[in-house]
Amino acid sequence: MIPCISTRRHLLVQLGRHSWLPLVERFTKLRPITSLSGSDDTGATSQGTGDGFAGITGLRDPRDWKMLASKTEGACRGLVDSVIKAGPKGVDTIRTLDEISDILCQTIDAAEFCRHVHEDPQWRHAANAACDQLGAFVHELNTHYGLYTALCGALDSERADPKVDCDPHGHPTSRVKDKKEYMYVGEMLRRDFERYGVHLEGGQRDEMTQLVADIHRAGHEYMTNAIDESKTGRVIVNIDSLLGRKQGISAEKVPENLSGGVFSRRGNSLVASGCSKVCLGLLVHSDIEDVRKAAFQTYHSFPVENAVLVQRILSSRHRVAEIMGFDSFAAYQLDGFSLSNTPLAVEKFLKGINESIVHTVVREREVLEAFKNKMSDSVGTFRPWDREWSVSRSLPDIYARSFGRLNSLFRVSEFLPGMSALLEEAMGLSLTVVDLHPTETWAPGVVKVWVQDTASKETFGTIYMDLLQRPGKFGGAALFTLRCGRRVAGGYQSPKVALVANISSEHFLSFGDLETLCHEFGHALHSVLSRTEMQHLSGTRGPQDIIEVPSHVFERFASDQRALKVMAKSSGCDPDLLTKDLFDALSARRRHFAATKLQRTVQLCLMDQYMHSNCIESSTFGSQADIDVFMKEHGLSHPNALDEVRHPPLRFTHLVGYAGNYYSYLFANCIAAEVWESNGGHWPSRDVIHDKMMGKGGSLPAREYIEGLVGQSRLEKVTGSKRSGNYPKFYPYLKTLGLAA
Ligand SMILES: [Zn+2]
């Protein structure tokens, strides 16, 4: 949740994914027509041999990308023409739009995936060109007035006559049995068209096009700056200052005494990269205060250009909201489909958590200060750069030792058999490894599995697993969708996804790796098990503030004693190693200064809301003074703490990437805690995981979906002057952190 070592991985992933295609979401979430890439080898809609890259028929050479992109565009143009010619045709229009989206999406998603993971630069380059070629076409579709009017006409006619057409025996004559999902998708598509201003007149329409393009450009530039080491600075430590305080360190030995290999020597200074990972690593692990201070200062410096870019992005977003009739971008962003529905619900949720933990934060602060004084050569003031280090170093050794055992429990190669055994026990599913065609893979070590019902052998879908680090590969861990499920003539289009990680060792998974893989597996199964009529709402393609729920529910398997014992039995490790004291250590670590860590996350979520509120109209918005006032208002408990929040928006990329949605992870944590706790702290039943949580994909309205999962009483309702909203109860989550009784 926060840009800290322990939890950064998933957010980086999300950011990576969203930053490439932020504005083409729906149309790039746009099925192959079988003649192009009908490539499945799992059953229902099997066409062709699937012998190309990621199972796409015919994609066997980098040059084939160009051909595939052109064929995709041609097929879509044919369908666009058919929609325009036919005029509004109720749900059939919506179905065709979904089909266009599916055809396009399969090629763009596969190309985007290829350019992030293929070991051969030629493939990456060709996939990149295919993305560019189709990106321009996507923009054309997103602003296509003829498609928009056909969609609006189709929605109007269905609203006027919502019955399903039936024959004299009462059987539906159309292929559509339930129009509800079609209408839901139609409304979402309409909203997405309108994001491009397609419904506006003349000048306003031009202004909207300009704003959308500008936000995209500035966002891309901002992200590039934020990871450009020439702009993010370096951590520089003066050797004399270290020698003055640390007796017994010779000048030659200094670099070796500091986090191995991080620093290089330049004259009388030690220099390290100012990238976030290095800075945060030093903040957690370095016992030398001067090093932590230098890392902190570098981390809180920022590329100067980003100050201007953030202002540009936020003002343009605000203007978009105004044009669309909202008083803030957050209100526009959350309106309609999200669980919260209004910034007021998010604000109540975040402030409610903050109020519940603020006293514990103060107490924890005193303990941290005392710890630092005990550990330091001289008693000094507790400074912002002492926090991560004190939190990490003050974990009792006994817990740290127990915890260390978890880092060498499972071999990387044992994860799949372990997960398969767990899925069988929990859900009656199994993972079957199948052969890869030599031209289907993109790097050594890729494994292809089918997710199957153990009893019936029904195959739900395919997951490619590509877990190990290699040069040139996408960083972090993520789930890439390659083909969404949807109802097609003759059966169901089998979903296909790729789970990518960057595990550095071929030998053992660290506990963090295991937790990450469980989290991403939750996303993968959500995609594979979902059975929606249309691809638009398949798997993880629902509203941002509910799609993280299944992955957070799955993440908890990694620290569940019963689950790990099941995994251990099938993977060859000794289940007797999984003793109670090991899980006590896990729990202790989770609770260790939990309020301090959680408050930081809450503050960043509040900051994200604030940046997308109507406060942007104030002339001091975004200045350091303005940020100081804002952070002070939201739970800072110590005067020195103001130093901690120097310009976070200028380096903390999620604040730009999430655009008012950063709270979604806290929502998911709370709902996941509720799902487990409502089953007495044991893993949820098959009915809950498969049917209620995953099988529906994103096809239910957010509130209905969450109420079905945890019950109506577990949502707090908020009534505002214009809109009402919802947020999850947070006490079960606080309880898991030891912050509530
Ligand atoms: Zn996730």
Boltz pocket constraint, residues with backbone or C-beta under 6 A from the ligand:
constraints:
  - pocket:
      binder: B
      contacts: [[A, 10], [A, 519], [A, 523], [A, 548], [A, 551]]
      max_distance: 6.0
